[in-house]
């Protein structure tokens, strides 16, 4: 690496440090060189021990180191929806979305992933973004929940809720108190509607099956026959009462009246013999059938599966770690029932204002665990210092460091660690101790071989009392004098 390129990656603050170090080194080297030259000028009368160092090819890291902690992050509270607690998780448990986190009155409370808190029951007639969120959460778990983004509750969503319960070992979805009341009411309405339909159907069947009795038929026929005989007699001129009045023949009016009497007798007989009119009964059956259908639909809706704040807790993560449990067995699940954290461990360190200014997101960090294992990470978040509005205490700035390989810290839990922040780094560089550098009169630096030869070098990154050097005349494994 050239001196120009190495200068580009150095932090401005480190340039100041390097200059100070260089001045100290120059002064030390000048004093040492004077002593060495004095020894030469005396013809070697004074005997000294020459110290050397081996030129290495290695990585060189510049930065600063802080004490920190390994943890899961700030705990988040979850509130309960009421009811007596009958089962709670243990602190430290890991619970994935779709699993039961606790039980209230023997009814499971599931964990679902989402961005919105659940503030109402998701059931028939409900529509909105919370419905779409529950649908997406269930679809993510592999349940067929219907069209993605659909904001109206439907049968598909009900089926998916039932599938989640079944997957957790619950054959049915326990109804809420409201659902129990609704089911009882709609069932009673359905029973009453079915009874009304049965009565209407019976009335229709009775009307259809009604037939005149034989005496009624005989009487009707007799009436027709009698009217016919009367009419026939009048047509022959035999009018009733002629023997009393001494007159003969019938008037046209009398004959017309006799004809009307015959027509009426025939009409009455036809009405008696024709099929009955059941239109009224059929209309009653139709109305009763629709009432049953409506009642059945209402009851079916009451049987659909729902979720509510009492049966589901929403978190933004696919899996959480239970940090603490406030809910107590036998007590109401109100207020905060538990707190949770993310499941991934990460590093954290408090920063001074100056250290905060030296860091940026993406900065590499090396975390040293309690067993001296080193784990790589990167600065994910930098939080500025602030004042707690409640206590008015100053909260220092801090850095959050993600861990590249979680398997290296699996099972470790909350621990004290050391965090080294890497501001500059070079790999496969030729490195010598800073004390091996000697200032040249014409400017720049050199190192001295044991045979007294001076080798000019370009100085690159300086860190941890070592310096990166570049020279065509210097190789890994060469020895250089430390004055």
C-alpha positions in Angstrom: 0.0 0.0 0.0 1.4 3.4 -0.9 1.8 6.2 1.6 -0.8 8.3 -0.3 -3.4 5.6 -0.2 -2.8 4.8 3.5 -3.2 8.4 4.3 -6.7 8.3 2.8 -8.0 5.7 5.2 -6.6 7.3 8.4 -8.9 9.2 10.6 -8.0 13.0 11.0 -7.7 12.5 14.8 -5.2 9.7 14.3 -3.1 11.9 12.1 -2.5 14.1 15.1 -1.7 11.1 17.2 0.7 9.8 14.6 2.5 13.1 14.3 3.0 13.2 18.1 4.2 9.7 18.1 6.5 10.4 15.2 8.0 13.4 17.0 8.6 11.3 20.1 10.1 8.5 17.9 12.3 10.9 16.1 13.7 12.4 19.3 14.3 9.0 20.7 15.9 7.8 17.5 18.1 10.9 17.3 19.3 10.3 20.8 19.9 6.7 20.1 21.7 7.4 16.9 23.9 9.9 18.7 24.8 7.3 21.3 25.4 4.7 18.5 27.6 7.2 16.6 29.5 8.0 19.7 30.2 4.4 20.2 31.5 4.1 16.7 33.7 7.2 17.1 35.4 5.8 20.2 36.5 2.9 18.2 34.1 0.5 19.9 35.7 1.0 23.3 32.2 0.9 24.9 30.4 -2.5 24.5 26.6 -2.4 23.9 23.9 -5.1 23.3 22.2 -4.7 19.9 18.4 -5.4 20.0 16.7 -6.5 16.9 13.2 -7.3 15.7 11.9 -9.5 12.9 9.9 -7.9 10.0 6.5 -9.6 10.0 3.8 -9.8 7.4 0.5 -9.6 9.2 -2.7 -7.7 9.7 -2.6 -4.4 11.5 -5.7 -2.9 13.1 -6.2 0.7 14.4 -9.0 1.7 16.7 -10.0 1.7 20.4 -11.3 -0.7 22.9 -14.1 -0.5 25.4 -15.9 -2.6 28.0 -19.3 -3.7 26.9 -22.0 -6.3 27.4 -23.5 -9.1 25.4 -27.3 -9.2 25.6 -30.6 -9.4 23.8 -31.6 -5.8 23.9 -34.2 -3.8 25.7 -37.2 -5.8 26.9 -40.7 -4.9 25.5 -43.9 -5.3 27.5 -46.9 -7.2 26.4 -50.3 -6.6 28.0 -53.0 -9.2 28.7 -56.6 -9.1 27.8 -58.1 -10.2 31.1 -59.2 -13.6 32.5 -57.6 -15.9 35.1 -54.1 -17.1 34.2 -53.7 -20.9 34.1 -50.3 -21.3 32.4 -47.3 -19.0 31.9 -44.0 -19.4 30.1 -40.6 -19.3 31.9 -38.1 -16.5 31.6 -35.6 -17.4 29.0 -38.0 -19.5 26.9 -37.9 -18.9 23.1 -41.4 -18.8 21.5 -42.0 -18.7 17.8 -45.0 -17.1 16.1 -47.9 -19.5 15.8 -47.1 -21.1 19.2 -48.9 -20.8 22.5 -47.3 -18.3 24.8 -49.6 -18.8 27.8 -53.1 -20.0 28.7 -56.0 -18.0 30.3 -58.8 -20.1 31.9 -57.5 -23.1 30.0 -57.7 -21.3 26.6 -54.5 -20.8 24.6 -53.0 -17.4 23.9 -51.0 -17.5 20.6 -48.1 -15.4 19.5 -48.4 -13.9 16.0 -46.1 -11.7 14.1 -47.4 -8.3 13.0 -46.9 -4.5 13.1 -50.2 -3.5 14.7 -51.5 -4.3 18.2 -54.8 -6.2 18.2 -57.5 -4.0 19.7 -60.7 -5.8 18.7 -62.1 -9.2 17.9 -61.4 -10.3 14.3 -64.6 -12.0 13.2 -67.6 -11.8 10.9 -68.4 -8.3 9.7 -65.0 -6.9 10.6 -62.8 -5.3 8.0 -59.6 -3.2 8.2 -55.8 -3.4 8.1 -55.7 -5.4 11.3 -57.7 -8.2 9.5 -55.1 -8.1 6.7 -52.3 -8.3 9.2 -53.7 -11.4 10.9 -54.3 -13.0 7.5 -50.6 -12.3 6.5 -49.4 -13.6 9.8 -51.2 -16.9 9.4 -50.2 -17.2 5.7 -46.5 -16.7 6.8 -47.0 -19.7 9.1 -48.1 -21.8 6.1 -51.9 -21.7 6.7 -54.2 -21.0 3.7 -55.7 -17.7 4.8 -57.1 -16.4 1.6 -56.2 -13.5 -0.7 -53.2 -11.5 0.6 -54.1 -8.0 1.5 -57.9 -8.8 1.8 -59.1 -6.6 4.6 -62.5 -8.2 5.1 -63.0 -11.2 7.4 -64.1 -14.3 5.5 -64.4 -18.0 5.6 -60.8 -18.5 4.5 -59.5 -16.6 7.5 -61.8 -18.6 9.8 -60.4 -21.8 8.4 -56.8 -20.6 8.9 -57.5 -19.7 12.5 -58.9 -23.2 13.1 -55.9 -24.7 11.4 -53.5 -22.8 13.7 -55.4 -24.2 16.8 -55.4 -27.7 15.3 -51.6 -27.5 14.6 -51.1 -26.6 18.3 -53.1 -29.6 19.5 -56.5 -27.9 20.0 -59.3 -29.6 17.9 -61.6 -26.6 18.2 -61.3 -22.9 18.7 -62.8 -22.0 22.1 -65.5 -19.4 21.7 -65.3 -16.1 23.6 -67.9 -15.1 26.0 -69.5 -12.9 23.4 -69.5 -15.8 20.9 -71.1 -18.1 23.4 -73.9 -15.6 23.9 -74.3 -15.1 20.2 -74.3 -18.8 19.5 -77.0 -19.4 22.1 -79.2 -16.5 20.7 -78.8 -17.5 17.1 -79.4 -21.1 17.9 -82.7 -20.3 19.6 -83.7 -18.1 16.7 -82.9 -20.9 14.3 -85.0 -23.3 16.3 -88.0 -21.0 16.4 -87.7 -20.4 12.6 -87.6 -24.1 12.0 -90.7 -24.7 14.1 -92.5 -21.9 12.1 -91.5 -23.6 8.9 -92.8 -26.9 10.1 -96.2 -25.4 11.0 -96.4 -23.7 7.6 -95.5 -26.9 5.8 -98.1 -28.8 7.7 -100.7 -26.2 6.8 -99.8 -26.5 3.2 -99.9 -30.2 3.2 -103.3 -30.2 4.9 -104.6 -27.7 2.3 -103.3 -29.9 -0.6 -104.8 -33.0 0.9 -108.2 -31.6 1.7 -111.0 -33.4 -0.2 -114.9 -33.0 0.2 -116.7 -35.8 2.0 -119.0 -38.1 0.1 -122.2 -36.6 1.7 -121.0 -33.1 0.6 -120.5 -34.4 -3.0 -124.0 -36.1 -3.0 -125.6 -33.0 -1.7 -123.9 -30.9 -4.4 -125.0 -33.3 -7.1 -128.5 -33.4 -5.7 -128.7 -29.6 -5.7 -127.6 -29.5 -9.4 -130.1 -32.2 -10.3 -133.0 -30.5 -8.5 -132.1 -27.2 -10.1 -132.0 -28.9 -13.5 -135.4 -30.6 -13.0 -136.9 -27.2 -11.9 -135.6 -25.5 -15.0 -136.8 -28.3 -17.3 -140.3 -28.1 -15.8 -140.4 -24.4 -16.3 -139.4 -24.7 -19.9 -142.3 -27.2 -20.4 -144.6 -24.6 -18.9 -145.0 -26.2 -15.5 -144.5 -23.4 -13.1 -144.7 -23.9 -9.4 -148.0 -22.5 -8.0 -150.0 -22.7 -11.2 -152.5 -24.9 -9.5 -153.2 -22.3 -7.0 -153.4 -19.3 -9.3 -155.1 -21.1 -12.1 -152.6 -19.8 -14.6 -150.5 -21.8 -17.0 -147.0 -21.3 -18.4 -143.9 -19.6 -16.9 -142.7 -16.1 -17.5 -139.3 -15.5 -18.9 -138.2 -14.0 -15.6 -139.1 -17.2 -13.8 -137.2 -19.3 -16.3 -134.2 -17.0 -16.0 -134.2 -17.3 -12.3 -134.4 -21.1 -12.6 -131.4 -21.0 -14.9 -129.4 -18.8 -12.5 -130.2 -21.3 -9.7 -128.9 -24.1 -11.8 -125.7 -22.3 -12.7 -125.1 -21.5 -9.0 -125.6 -25.1 -8.0 -123.1 -26.2 -10.7 -120.5 -23.6 -9.6 -120.8 -24.7 -6.0 -120.4 -28.3 -7.0 -117.3 -27.4 -9.2 -115.7 -25.4 -6.3 -116.3 -28.4 -4.1 -114.6 -30.8 -6.5 -111.7 -28.7 -7.8 -108.2 -28.8 -6.2 -107.9 -26.5 -3.2 -106.3 -23.1 -3.4 -103.0 -23.3 -1.4 -101.4 -20.1 -2.4 -101.7 -18.6 1.1 -100.2 -21.7 2.6 -97.4 -21.8 0.0 -96.6 -18.1 0.7 -96.3 -18.9 4.4 -94.0 -21.7 3.7 -91.8 -19.5 1.5 -91.5 -16.8 4.1 -90.7 -19.4 6.8 -88.1 -21.0 4.6 -86.3 -17.7 4.1 -86.5 -17.0 7.9 -84.8 -20.4 8.5 -82.1 -19.6 5.9 -81.4 -16.2 7.6 -81.3 -17.7 11.0 -79.0 -20.5 9.8 -76.6 -17.9 8.3 -76.5 -16.0 11.5 -75.8 -19.2 13.5 -73.1 -20.3 11.0 -71.4 -16.9 11.4 -71.5 -17.4 15.2 -69.7 -20.7 14.7 -66.8 -19.1 12.7 -63.3 -18.9 14.3 -62.2 -15.6 15.6 -59.1 -14.1 17.3 -59.1 -11.3 19.8 -56.7 -9.5 22.3 -57.7 -12.2 24.7 -56.4 -15.0 22.4 -53.5 -13.5 20.5 -50.5 -11.4 21.3 -48.8 -9.5 18.4 -45.1 -9.0 18.2 -43.0 -7.7 15.3 -40.5 -10.6 15.4 -40.9 -14.2 14.0 -39.6 -15.5 17.4 -39.1 -13.9 20.8 -37.3 -14.6 24.0 -39.3 -14.3 27.2 -37.3 -11.9 29.4 -39.6 -11.8 32.4 -43.0 -12.9 33.4 -45.3 -10.7 35.5 -48.5 -12.8 35.1 -49.3 -15.0 38.1 -51.2 -18.3 38.1 -54.7 -17.8 39.4 -54.6 -14.0 39.0 -56.2 -11.8 36.2 -54.1 -11.4 33.0 -54.3 -7.6 33.1 -51.6 -5.0 32.7 -48.2 -6.2 31.6 -48.2 -10.0 31.6 -44.7 -10.5 30.3 -41.7 -8.8 28.7 -39.8 -10.1 25.7 -36.7 -9.4 23.7 -35.3 -10.4 20.4 -33.6 -13.8 20.2 -30.3 -12.7 18.7 -27.5 -11.7 21.0 -25.6 -8.5 20.2 -22.9 -6.3 21.7 -23.5 -3.0 23.4 -21.1 -0.4 24.7 -21.6 3.1 26.2 -19.7 5.9 24.5 -18.3 9.2 25.4 -19.2 12.1 23.0 -15.7 11.9 21.5 -16.0 8.2 20.9 -19.4 8.6 19.4 -18.0 11.0 16.9 -15.3 8.5 15.9 -17.7 5.8 15.0 -20.2 5.3 12.1 -22.7 2.5 11.3 -20.9 -0.2 9.5 -17.7 0.1 11.5 -16.2 -3.3 12.2 -16.0 -4.5 15.8 -14.3 -7.4 17.4 -15.8 -8.7 20.6 -13.7 -10.7 23.1 -15.9 -13.1 25.1 -15.3 -14.2 28.7 -13.4 -17.3 27.4 -11.1 -15.0 25.3 -12.8 -16.1 22.1 -13.0 -13.3 19.5 -16.2 -12.8 17.6 -16.6 -10.4 14.6 -19.4 -7.9 14.4 -20.4 -4.6 12.9 -21.9 -1.4 14.4 -25.6 -1.6 13.5 -26.9 1.4 15.4 -25.4 4.4 17.2 -27.6 6.1 19.8 -26.9 9.7 20.8 -26.7 10.8 24.4 -30.0 12.0 25.9 -31.7 13.1 29.1 -34.3 10.8 30.7 -37.4 13.0 30.9 -38.6 11.2 34.0 -35.4 11.1 36.1 -33.6 14.0 34.3 -30.5 11.8 34.3 -28.0 11.8 31.4 -28.1 8.6 29.4 -24.7 8.2 27.6 -24.4 7.5 23.9 -24.1 3.9 23.0 -23.3 1.5 20.1 -25.2 -1.6 19.2 -23.1 -4.3 17.4 -24.6 -7.2 15.5 -22.8 -10.5 15.6 -21.9 -12.0 12.3 -22.1 -15.6 13.4 -24.7 -16.3 16.2 -23.5 -19.9 16.6 -20.3 -18.6 18.2 -22.3 -17.1 21.1 -25.2 -19.6 21.2 -26.1 -20.4 24.8 -23.8 -17.8 26.2 -26.5 -15.4 27.4 -25.9 -12.0 28.9 -22.2 -11.5 29.6 -19.5 -8.9 30.1 -17.3 -8.5 27.0 -14.6 -6.3 25.6 -15.3 -4.6 22.3 -12.6 -3.4 19.9 -13.8 -0.9 17.3 -11.7 -1.2 14.1 -11.3 2.2 12.4 -8.6 1.2 10.0 -7.2 -2.1 9.0 -4.6 -3.5 6.6 -3.9 -7.1 5.8 -0.7 -8.9 4.8 1.3 -5.8 5.6 5.0 -5.6 6.4 5.1 -4.6 10.1 8.0 -3.4 12.3 7.9 -2.0 15.9 7.5 1.8 15.9 10.8 2.0 17.8 12.6 0.5 14.8 11.8 3.6 12.7 14.6 6.2 12.3 14.1 9.7 10.9 16.2 10.6 7.8 17.8 14.0 7.7 16.4 14.6 4.2 12.9 13.6 5.4 11.1 10.3 5.7 12.0 7.3 7.7 14.3 4.3 7.5 15.1 1.1 9.4 18.6 -0.2 10.0 19.8 -3.8 9.3 22.2 -5.5 11.8 25.1 -4.8 9.4 24.5 -1.1 9.6 22.7 -0.7 6.3 19.9 1.9 6.3 16.8 1.0 4.3 14.4 3.8 3.5 10.7 2.9 4.1 7.3 4.5 3.6 5.2 4.4 6.8 1.6 3.4 6.6 -0.8 2.6 9.4 0.5 2.8 12.9 -1.3 0.9 15.7 -0.4 -0.8 19.0 3.2 0.3 18.9 3.7 -1.2 15.4 4.0 0.4 12.0 3.2 -0.6 8.5 6.2 -0.1 6.2 6.8 -0.4 2.5 10.2 -0.9 0.8 11.5 -2.9 -2.2 14.6 -3.8 -0.1 12.7 -5.2 2.9 11.3 -8.7 3.2 9.3 -10.7 5.7 11.7 -12.3 8.2 14.4 -9.6 7.8 16.0 -8.4 11.0 16.0 -4.7 11.9 17.7 -2.9 14.8 15.8 -1.4 17.6 18.0 1.5 18.8 
